Amino acid sequence: MIESVSASIMAPTGPRRLSLGWESAQRPVPSGRVAFVSDLSARPRLVMPLAEHVAAYGRLPGGLTMRMVLDTLRAANLTGRGGAGFPFWKKLQAVATAESRKSPVVIANGSESEPLSKKDALLLKNNPHLVLDGISLVAGMLGAKSAYLYVKDREAHTAVNAAIRERRERGISELRVTIVEAPAGYVAGQETAVVRRIGKGPALPQFSLDRISSSGLRGAPTLLSNVETFAHVAMILRFGAEWYRQGGQGGDRGTRLLTLVGAVGRPGVYELSPGASLAELLREADASDPRAVLFGGYFGRWIDLGAPNTAKFPLDDQALAEHKLSFGAGILGVVGRETCPVVEAAAITEYLAGQSAGQCGPCVHGLPEISTAMARIALSSDVERGMHDLRSVIPLVEHRGGCQHPDGVIQLVRSTVGAFAEEVKLHRSGRCSAQGSHTSVLLPPGASVGTGGAG
């Protein structure tokens, strides 16, 4: 049953990457497991025309049933690429079986509210047809009457509009996708904030006992997933689960896009195959002397690279879980020897405290206190009080917000004081391993905060 999904498709020759054709100067390592696909400062090529897209990836399959699609996606073990890593087939099944009189809604989230992330914008700017293919297939299976693409980057907005127009001019009969502009703000990409914004409300999280899969946009069952996830769906339903699982490792299959930033000579977006090691990725990114890596973005966890061979583990879900790490929203931030990770984390915490939705007391009052405690530790002004305040305030904030924002901040803080306990000891004595003024390498431009200058 699963193989029938791709039986009628003539698979194109050559690599079938999400990033196919992004740049003419791709530089995959000899193993082919890591490909540097876009410099962050590079202008994107013109949108891949529809004819070129079809020649590269093949036509969309026809004659699919929901059972075929669910079985295929389950066998492929596709997980969401937006942060949570939830199995996509389960999300699709929940919407398909929701008891509602309203037609389902499909939403592709390309807001990238994580300031470090660029992968989704680059995917939409270069290969929008692949994302639209995934939306079209899923919407058709669900019998959806409306579909939306939520995007912040203006160039991505323009590229998707051009792709939608081209599909319409070429006579492709599919549900039209409405583009909704996502505002700036860290919480604007949270799923209930996305639903509220598309429904003409503020882009702020909203507490609800109902899952959006049963009652989302205007009370309709809503399937919301990251744009990269929809691109993977388009690939899997063309070529089948067995193709997707080739080259995978453990339960982790298929490639993924990662944004790699910080103390590296080649910051940018990479397409990574399961089995590639962190050492391979850092080598390809020209990270000459990395000290630590923040996995998953601002809500992620640190790994200290001080011990020998620390970076040699494979970058697949199972190995990451063993290290208590995750890809999160597909972001890795690297700091070098000249950067104090405690100072860096304190700066990020201050930034995140200012990104609260302002709707819940534990977040509004608790995050500034946590930020102040981290600043005391980072600046060596009163480390003991800072650690005491963290132990006192965190239990009053954790799991008490209307969304996951405070919990994400707490995860970062706990990881920082745990991974860099020796650095905290140095700060207790008024010293810091990174001498001189501190310039953040992981904060977005223009987001300077008051924790700099520790030394």
C-alpha positions as a printed Julia matrix, in Angstrom:
455×3 Matrix{Float64}:
   0.0    0.0     0.0
   2.78   2.37    0.89
   4.73   1.73   -2.31
   1.69   2.54   -4.42
   2.13   6.15   -3.44
   5.19   6.46   -5.65
   4.72   3.57   -8.08
   3.61   5.8   -10.93
   6.27   8.46  -10.42
   9.47   8.41  -12.41
  12.04   9.5    -9.86
  14.36  12.18  -11.27
  18.06  11.46  -11.41
  20.54  13.14   -9.07
  20.13  14.31   -5.47
  16.66  15.08   -4.25
  17.33  17.67   -1.59
  15.0   20.35   -0.3
  17.71  22.82   -1.26
  18.15  21.59   -4.82
  19.22  24.51   -6.99
  19.49  27.09   -4.2
  23.0   28.06   -5.21
  25.28  27.01   -8.01
  28.2   26.69   -5.58
  26.98  24.02   -3.19
  29.81  22.41   -1.27
  28.82  18.98    0.09
  31.49  17.13    2.01
  32.71  13.88    0.4
  30.29  11.79    2.45
  27.39  13.9     1.17
  25.94  14.1     4.68
  26.43  17.86    5.11
  25.71  20.42    2.4
  26.29  24.14    2.8
  23.35  25.46    0.81
  23.16  29.19    1.47
  25.22  31.99    2.92
  23.03  34.2     5.12
  24.13  37.32    3.3
  23.69  35.91   -0.21
  20.86  37.13   -2.38
  18.56  34.25   -3.3
  18.42  33.07   -6.87
  15.21  33.68   -8.77
  12.33  31.5    -7.65
  12.63  28.08   -9.26
  10.07  28.21  -12.1
   7.28  25.67  -12.04
   8.57  23.81  -15.11
  12.04  23.55  -13.59
  10.51  22.47  -10.29
   8.57  19.65  -11.94
  11.65  18.57  -13.91
  13.65  18.41  -10.67
  11.1   16.75   -8.41
   8.49  15.19  -10.69
   4.74  15.74  -10.84
   2.45  15.43   -7.86
   1.01  11.95   -7.38
  -2.67  11.32   -7.98
  -5.19   8.79   -6.71
  -4.09   9.01   -3.09
  -6.34   8.08   -0.21
  -6.06   9.29    3.36
  -5.11   5.79    4.51
  -2.3    5.63    1.93
  -1.02   9.04    3.0
  -1.14   8.26    6.73
   0.57   4.89    6.24
   3.28   6.45    4.1
   4.0    9.33    6.47
   4.01   6.98    9.45
   6.45   4.62    7.73
   8.64   7.58    6.79
   8.6    8.76   10.42
   8.44  12.4     9.41
   8.57  14.68   12.43
   7.77  18.38   12.51
  10.6   20.76   11.7
   9.29  23.76   13.64
  10.5   22.87   17.12
   8.35  20.26   18.83
   9.37  17.33   16.62
   5.89  15.75   16.8
   5.13  12.95   14.28
   3.34  14.62   11.39
   1.08  11.66   10.6
  -0.41  11.85   14.11
  -1.17  15.53   13.67
  -2.78  14.84   10.28
  -4.82  11.95   11.67
  -6.07  14.06   14.59
  -7.43  16.71   12.21
  -8.87  14.12    9.81
 -10.8   12.36   12.6
 -11.88  15.48   14.53
 -15.63  15.61   15.2
 -16.7   18.95   13.82
 -19.26  20.39   11.46
 -16.68  22.82   10.16
 -14.28  22.07    7.31
 -10.63  21.61    8.29
  -8.1   24.4     7.83
  -4.43  24.03    6.86
  -1.78  26.51    8.04
   1.9   26.47    7.05
   3.96  28.38    9.59
   6.94  30.21    8.11
   7.14  33.03   10.65
  10.57  32.09   12.06
  10.12  34.08   15.24
  13.48  32.72   16.44
  15.82  35.61   15.5
  18.68  33.27   14.59
  16.67  31.14   12.17
  16.83  31.71    8.4
  16.09  28.28    6.96
  12.35  28.73    6.43
  12.67  32.11    4.72
  15.33  30.7     2.38
  13.19  27.66    1.58
  10.25  29.9     0.71
  12.4   32.28   -1.34
  14.1   29.54   -3.34
  11.69  26.58   -3.54
   8.2   27.88   -2.74
   6.6   25.35   -5.1
   7.76  22.48   -2.88
   6.0   23.99    0.14
   2.88  24.73   -1.91
   2.9   21.13   -3.17
   2.83  19.87    0.41
   0.03  22.24    1.39
  -1.99  21.24   -1.68
  -1.62  17.52   -1.01
  -2.55  17.78    2.66
  -5.44  20.19    2.07
  -6.83  17.89   -0.62
  -6.68  14.86    1.65
  -8.49  16.71    4.45
 -11.09  18.3     2.2
 -10.02  21.69    3.54
 -11.84  24.77    2.3
  -9.09  27.21    3.31
  -5.31  27.19    3.59
  -2.9   29.85    4.84
   0.8   30.55    4.77
   2.01  32.65    7.71
   5.29  34.38    6.84
   7.32  37.32    8.15
  10.15  37.74    5.63
   9.08  40.17    2.9
  11.18  38.59    0.14
   9.7   35.19    1.01
   6.24  36.76    0.87
   6.97  38.06   -2.63
   8.42  34.73   -3.81
   5.42  32.72   -2.62
   3.01  35.19   -4.2
   4.83  34.8    -7.51
   4.7   31.0    -7.24
   0.97  31.03   -6.46
   0.35  33.3    -9.44
   2.37  31.04  -11.74
   0.47  27.94  -10.61
  -2.82  29.68  -11.25
  -1.7   30.87  -14.69
  -0.61  27.33  -15.58
  -4.1   26.08  -14.77
  -3.28  24.06  -11.66
  -6.53  23.34   -9.87
  -5.91  23.45   -6.15
  -7.06  25.21   -3.03
  -5.78  28.77   -3.09
  -3.34  29.63   -0.31
  -3.84  32.96    1.47
  -0.64  34.61    2.69
  -0.82  36.3     6.08
   2.02  38.52    7.21
   3.5   37.57   10.56
   4.55  40.46   12.8
   7.84  40.7    14.64
   7.96  39.26   18.13
   9.26  36.06   19.63
   5.85  34.7    20.64
   4.21  35.56   17.29
   5.09  32.13   15.89
   3.52  30.12   18.73
   0.66  28.06   17.3
  -2.21  29.75   19.13
  -0.7   33.15   18.32
  -0.62  32.15   14.64
  -4.26  31.1    14.76
  -5.28  34.35   16.48
  -3.4   36.48   13.96
  -4.91  34.73   10.95
  -8.31  35.17   12.61
  -7.73  38.98   12.62
  -6.66  39.08   16.27
  -3.34  39.92   17.95
  -0.38  37.61   17.36
  -0.33  36.57   21.01
  -0.67  33.1    22.56
  -4.07  32.14   23.88
  -4.7   29.56   26.57
  -7.27  26.92   25.64
  -8.19  23.47   26.87
  -8.9   22.45   23.27
  -6.16  21.42   20.86
  -6.2   23.34   17.59
  -6.49  19.97   15.8
 -10.07  19.83   17.07
 -10.88  23.53   17.45
  -8.46  25.98   15.9
  -9.07  28.8    13.45
 -12.65  30.03   13.92
 -13.39  26.79   15.77
 -12.47  24.53   12.83
 -10.1   21.55   13.06
  -6.75  23.05   12.11
  -3.55  21.43   10.9
  -0.65  23.76   11.58
   2.93  22.8    10.82
   6.23  24.32    9.81
   6.82  25.1     6.12
   9.8   22.73    5.94
   7.55  19.92    7.15
   5.17  20.53    4.24
   8.12  20.43    1.83
   9.09  17.03    3.22
   5.5   15.83    2.77
   5.68  16.78   -0.91
   8.88  14.75   -1.3
   7.65  11.69    0.63
   4.34  11.45   -1.22
   6.22  11.63   -4.53
   8.9    9.04   -3.85
   7.54   6.94   -0.97
   8.58   6.06    2.55
  11.36   3.67    1.54
  13.11   6.38   -0.47
  12.81   8.78    2.48
  14.23   6.24    4.89
  17.3    5.54    2.76
  20.43   6.93    4.33
  18.67   7.46    7.62
  19.78   6.29   11.01
  17.77   4.78   13.85
  14.32   6.32   13.95
  15.51   9.53   12.34
  15.05   9.67    8.58
  15.31  12.18    5.82
  17.31  15.39    5.66
  16.71  18.56    7.61
  17.61  22.2     7.19
  19.69  23.84    9.92
  20.67  27.44   10.48
  24.21  27.61   11.88
  25.38  30.94   13.31
  27.86  32.43   15.75
  31.6   31.85   15.9
  31.94  30.1    12.55
  33.68  31.14    9.36
  30.76  30.06    7.19
  27.45  30.93    8.87
  24.42  29.94    6.88
  21.86  27.26    6.16
  22.92  23.62    5.85
  21.04  20.55    4.71
  21.98  17.67    6.96
  21.48  13.94    6.5
  21.04  11.7     9.56
  24.32  10.2    10.64
  26.43  13.29   10.06
  28.29  14.2    13.23
  28.46  17.52   14.99
  32.2   17.49   14.25
  31.5   17.2    10.5
  29.06  20.09   10.6
  31.42  22.32   12.57
  34.27  21.46   10.22
  32.19  22.32    7.16
  31.15  25.59    8.83
  34.79  26.47    9.49
  34.43  26.64   13.27
  38.13  26.8    14.09
  38.0   26.74   17.9
  34.43  26.23   19.15
  33.85  26.26   22.89
  30.17  25.37   23.07
  27.06  24.95   20.94
  23.53  26.05   21.8
  21.2   23.46   20.28
  17.69  24.39   19.21
  17.76  28.16   19.48
  17.01  30.36   22.47
  14.83  27.73   24.13
  17.53  25.12   23.64
  20.32  23.52   25.62
  24.08  23.88   25.61
  26.76  21.33   24.99
  30.24  22.16   26.28
  32.92  21.11   23.8
  35.76  21.31   26.31
  36.31  17.55   26.63
  38.1   15.64   23.82
  35.89  14.02   21.15
  32.78  15.71   22.54
  31.55  16.68   19.07
  31.88  13.26   17.45
  28.33  12.06   18.15
  25.9   11.74   15.2
  23.24  14.37   14.69
  20.17  12.16   14.79
  17.24  12.25   17.18
  18.36   9.22   19.2
  21.92  10.47   19.77
  20.69  13.97   20.59
  18.22  12.55   23.12
  21.07  10.68   24.81
  22.82  14.04   25.22
  19.52  15.65   26.34
  19.57  17.85   23.25
  17.2   18.46   20.34
  17.22  20.33   17.04
  14.32  22.46   18.22
  13.52  24.95   15.49
  16.6   23.88   13.51
  19.17  26.31   14.91
  22.7   25.79   16.22
  24.53  28.71   17.8
  28.3   28.38   18.23
  30.42  30.35   20.71
  34.21  30.43   20.62
  36.9   30.68   23.3
  36.69  34.46   23.39
  33.05  34.31   24.49
  31.76  33.52   27.96
  28.69  31.31   27.51
  27.25  32.44   30.85
  27.4   36.07   29.75
  25.93  35.1    26.37
  23.06  33.22   28.02
  22.38  36.12   30.38
  22.08  38.47   27.4
  19.69  36.08   25.65
  17.63  35.75   28.85
  17.3   39.53   29.09
  16.19  39.65   25.45
  13.6   36.9    26.02
  12.28  38.59   29.17
  11.44  41.57   26.97
   9.63  39.33   24.48
   6.85  38.27   26.86
   3.3   38.49   25.57
   2.5   40.44   28.73
  -0.58  38.35   29.47
   0.43  36.18   32.44
   1.8   37.25   35.81
   4.44  34.51   36.16
   5.95  35.59   32.83
   5.56  39.35   33.26
   7.04  39.41   36.76
   9.06  36.2    36.89
  11.17  36.51   33.73
  12.66  39.92   34.67
  13.65  38.45   38.04
  15.26  35.46   36.35
  17.04  37.83   33.97
  18.34  39.94   36.87
  19.61  36.82   38.63
  21.43  35.72   35.47
  22.95  39.19   35.11
  24.3   39.02   38.65
  25.99  35.72   37.82
  27.3   36.92   34.47
  28.69  40.2    35.81
  30.14  38.55   38.93
  28.34  41.22   40.95
  26.63  38.83   43.38
  26.76  35.26   42.12
  25.48  33.7    45.34
  22.4   35.9    45.35
  21.88  35.23   41.67
  21.93  31.45   42.17
  19.66  31.78   45.22
  17.16  33.86   43.28
  17.1   31.34   40.44
  16.31  28.54   42.88
  13.56  30.65   44.45
  11.91  32.16   41.37
  12.01  29.3    38.85
   9.5   27.07   40.75
   7.08  30.03   40.87
   7.24  30.51   37.09
   7.68  27.06   35.56
   4.54  25.5    34.02
   2.45  28.48   35.13
   2.31  30.53   31.94
  -0.37  30.48   29.27
   2.22  29.37   26.69
   5.66  27.78   26.68
   7.64  31.03   26.65
   8.66  31.04   30.34
   9.41  27.31   30.28
  11.7   27.8    27.29
  13.61  30.54   29.11
  13.94  28.34   32.19
  15.31  25.48   30.08
  18.02  27.78   28.72
  18.92  29.03   32.21
  19.09  25.56   33.73
  21.2   24.3    30.87
  23.59  27.24   31.26
  24.26  26.85   34.98
  24.45  23.06   34.57
  26.74  22.86   31.55
  29.03  25.66   32.73
  29.22  25.04   36.47
  32.98  25.63   36.4
  32.48  28.98   34.69
  29.98  29.96   37.38
  32.64  29.13   39.99
  35.07  31.47   38.22
  32.48  34.23   38.33
  32.07  33.67   42.04
  35.7   34.68   42.42
  35.22  37.71   40.19
  36.93  36.17   37.18
  35.79  35.04   33.72
  37.37  32.64   31.25
  36.75  35.11   28.41
  38.8   38.21   29.11
  37.99  41.66   27.8
  34.7   43.17   26.7
  32.01  40.75   25.65
  30.25  41.15   22.31
  27.32  38.83   21.79
  27.55  36.48   18.82
  24.06  35.02   19.17
  21.82  38.01   19.76
  20.02  39.51   16.73
  21.38  42.82   15.39
  20.12  45.79   17.38
  19.17  43.68   20.4
  22.04  44.78   22.63
  21.33  44.34   26.31
  22.95  45.37   29.55
  24.9   42.24   30.44
  27.84  42.98   28.12
  31.22  43.96   29.42
  31.85  41.13   31.86
  35.44  40.14   32.06
